[in-house]
């Protein structure tokens, strides 16, 4: 009888010790969580016990804290990116705005009709440049939004390339074009494709001579689009960074360019499942894109 009572007493004491340690561990976890919330510390929750679900609880809490830190880091990086974008763009916008103010003053003081028309033409060109810069800012910031998505569907790359280039031909640009006769369909976005092509052509005009070459061909299972232009100082171009935001070759820093055009183009190409790269061959700057060809011929 006394032996049974002794065993039961021992079990009760052991359970009491376990319960006490369990409660103490829970309180310690609560204390550490409270510290994490107040101090925003990078430390992980520690534990002395693993039984009774404590080990699993601590592992889940640490996983949640790690996700929260990564989320906050991404938010801060995005916030810094947007702030940096606005800072850089405000500097770029200041130049055409100052120019506009100067030409408006010239028009007010000028009585010669021909000079007034010339100043008005320059003002229109500066306003167009401002519109393009603001559109690039809008597109770039929209792409960095987590809710941004690009609707993809079968698209005829030949047709969209011709229609986009035609707009430039009407503006007195006569590129050297070689387009495959075979219709090449990709899983893309019509507006996105046209934006990519326009941005790359505009980059060529801003950073090089007004001689653009465009080639579209099939290479195995890929549609390869190559856009190139001649440049006066190819050594100034760092092909490793041309798709970075705000990158500008030294010779083009004075132009009305945001340095976002190729960054936007790369983002769009990536979202359409393509690949894009740049290289220099002698005095020619080349941008080449490759998209998987679709079998579905019902695209746009």
Buried (B, 14 or more C-beta within 10 A) or exposed (E): EEEEEEEEEEEEEEEEEEEEBBEEBBEBBEEBEEEBEEEEEEEBBEBEBEEBEBEEBBBEBBEEBEEEBEEEEEEEEBEEBBEEBEEBBEEBBEBBEEBBEBBEEBBEEBEEEEEBEBBEEBBEBBEEBBEBBEBBBEBBBEBBEEEEEBEBBBBBBBBBBBBBBEEBEEEEBEBEBEBBEEEBBBBBBBEBBBBBBBBBBBBBBBBBEEBBBBBBBEEEEBBBBBBBBBBEEBEEBEBEEBBEBBBBBEBBEEBBBBBBBBBBBBBBBBBBEBBBBBEBEEBBBBBBBBBBBBEEEEBE
